[in-house]
Amino acid sequence: MPLVLIVDDELSIRKLLRQTLERAGYSVEDAADARTAMASLENRRPDAVLLDLGLPGRDGLELVPLIARQPGIALIVVSAREGTDDKVAALDLGADDYITKPFDSEELLARLRVALRRQDLNGSAAVSVGDISVDLAAHLVHRAGVEVHLTRKEYEVLAMLAEHQGRVVTHQRILSRVWGGHDPRIEYLRIVVRNLRQKLESPAPVGSLIGNELGIGYRLQAR
């Protein structure tokens, strides 16, 4: 039974999340501030953390890299902050996902399942999404058993999304890794993603495999 740590200073939110998680079969601990949260991380080693950013005494963004660098813990930010800058910052610092309050309980549970599954898949040399298989060791991509020929940039973008399956990868992280220091521009990335969709999704509806988080980044998701 996975253990989830809720970190939020609002009692009503902690109660709602606890009820939602316990009904879904999770074990739950909660913390109202950063110090209690870090103590719980050391003592219990949860499988996942649901982290609010507006904590008393210490901003939740400061905790993101501290939690993210601990192996085997899925981290989802659950915050009332709706700004793109906050979302990008949290994801760049290592959060697996970002959910804005008020949230839908079923969506939160679905995002949590994806984040936990991604932790289980870490280290795998092959990633499969629907009929698409990405062999990260051999640098091969297949669709329904047939090899798909991609350009170098197309493969590198897809491989990065596959490594973070189900998680939003920000535009800047992709550009920095794939294009390096060659003055990358977002238009280059958009062209590559469009080409990937044509090769991997056609005749399926555009956007069903590579999801677009407007103004933030992309995620590889189940059809």
Phi, psi and omega in degrees: 000113183297143177259128180244130176260122176263125178240105183201138182277350180268119181300319182297322178291318179299319179294316180298313181295320179299313180299316180299314183289318181294323176297329181274001174097013180267152166275148188224138164234157178222159180216142182261354181208171186294318183297315178296321180298313182294326176294319178295322178298321181285324186274325188245340181051072180294160176279334181210153177232131171256112192245124170276151180268332184272068183264150178288135174087331183204129181293138181299332179299331178292335181276337186305306181294331179294322179281318186296330183278355176274123185294144172082011180244121175277135184236120176239124175278130177236102191220154175279351179287119185259354185293142179300323182300318179294319180296312180299317181299314181297317181290320178294330180280351174124000177296144179281332181198169183218122180240133183266136173282147351289149187241158173272128185299320181292323177295318179300317179297321179294316179296323179295317178300318179297315182296320178292320179296322179297321177298322179294329184273351182304133181094350178289140181275348181226140179235132179239133175227109185061233180266009179260131177235130179244112177268103186287337179280317183269352182061046180236145178234132179234147172235117183053039177085354182255131182294136177253126182270121182240154172288169181300313181295318179300315180295317183297320177294313180298318180299320179295319177294323180293321178298332181244039185310130179084354183248142177289128174250124187291155178306314185295322179295318179294314181298318182296320183282316187278321182259347177062223184267028184262043178048058183293146178235149184299331180298325178298315181295318180299321179295316180296317180296320177299317179295320178298317179298319180296321183281327187258339186250329184303133004268019178292160181300139179299137177093359183280337181258312179254105182278147181250118172265103191308124177077001184240301183174203182232159173220144173272122188225160178295147179294000000 
